[in-house]
Amino acid sequence: MVIEAIGAALLITLISVVGVAVFGHDKRLLGLERYVVPVAVGVFLSLVLNELIPETIEASAQWGAFVVMVGFVSFYIVANQLHQHYHRQETEDCDRKGAAMLLLIGDAIHNFTDGIVLGAAFLIDPAIGFATAIGLALHEIPQEIVEFGVLIRAGYTRTRAVMLNLLSASTVVLGTIVVLILSAHIAEYVWILVGLAAGNLLFLAASDLLPRIHGNLPHYHSIWYSAFSILLGFMIMTLVLIWSHSVTPHAYEEGQKSEVGH
């Protein structure tokens, strides 16, 4: 069971290279680049509004909103520090690089929580674990595609973008290992990490990426093209979440129930 869980986590990690297939050629990158950021906004808003915030509030009606707010404000501070760091280094596109780093940090936290969910699913039943792995893999594909595009926009080479994506995605393996080792103690605290990740992605979508689109609309064709791309990203991620939830029991909730049963 342990080997299967870690193997599934490693396969999910490899999903992070899917962006190379989509943005692998210069002409394709130039054609799709202007849609990457708007689609990313939609993907992240869907993830936050349909999954991360509801899970956090459900786990703690009293403190859930506060944790999301702490995540939002914390990453606002981190974003400012990253901007100052790249600005002092006179790095070109310091805002884009800061946003890219912020995205990687938030994605690492989110992937860590996914690893905890995956490990909990395998602890319940290997069949549930494999079903959860499929859902998480599909969950990752749209997010990792837009993340790779954001890294390319920030000026990173494809090789560097792939390596950073892999590093961020590898925390799903860490989360899986942690929950397998500390299964009796960690389940009740997962919602805190989920809330922090929600605050990060909400900040990134609403306070960084969206203003950048609005400030350079000619590059993105028009407000209508941008709005359509945002809605498209939202719909894609929402459909993925609906499908994954329909075939996958909520491992976090089931894990809590199994712990109570013991």
C-alpha positions, 0 to 999 in steps of 0.5 A: 500500500505504501509503495502504491501510494508513493508511486501514484504521487510520483506519477501525479508529479510528472503531470507538471511537464505537460506544459511542454507539450502545449507550449513546446514550439515558439509559434504555438507559444506566441499564438497562445501566450496572450490567453495563458494569463486570462485562462489562469485567472479562470482556473485559479478562481474555479479552484478557489471558489469551488473547492479550496474555500468551501473545504476550509469553511466546512472544516472550520466554520469559525476560523476557516475564513480567517485562515483564508484571509491570513493566506491572502495577506501573507502572500501579499507581503511575500509578493511585495518582498519578491518585487523588491528583491527583483527590482533591486537586482534590476531584473527585467519584468520583475513583476512577472518574475515575482508573480511566477515565484508566488505561483510556485510557492502557492502551488507547492502548498496546494500540492502538499495538501493534495499529497495528504489527501492522496495518502489518506485515500490509500489508508482508507482503501487502495481502490479509493487511493487509485481513484483519487490519484486519477482525479488529482491527475486530471485536476493538475493538468489545466493548472500545470499548463497555465503555470508553465505558461506563466513561467515562460512569460516571466522570462524563464527558459523552457528547461528552467520552467520545467525544473521549477514546475517539477520542484513545485509539483514534487511536494505532492510526494512529500505530503503523501509520505507525511500522511502515511507516517503521521496518519493518526495526527495530521488529518485534523490540520489539513484544512489550515493548509487548504485555506492558506493555499486558497488565500494565495491563489485568490490573491494571485488571480484577483490582485496580480494577474487580473490587473495585469490583463486590465492594464495591457488589454491591447495585448490580449485583443480586447476585454471580450477576448479576455473575459471569454478566456477567463470564463473558459479557464473557469469552466474547464477547471469546474468540469474537472472538479465535478468529474473528479468529485463524482468518481472519487470519495472525498478522501479528507472527509473519509480519512477524518471519519476513519480516524474517529472510528478508530 
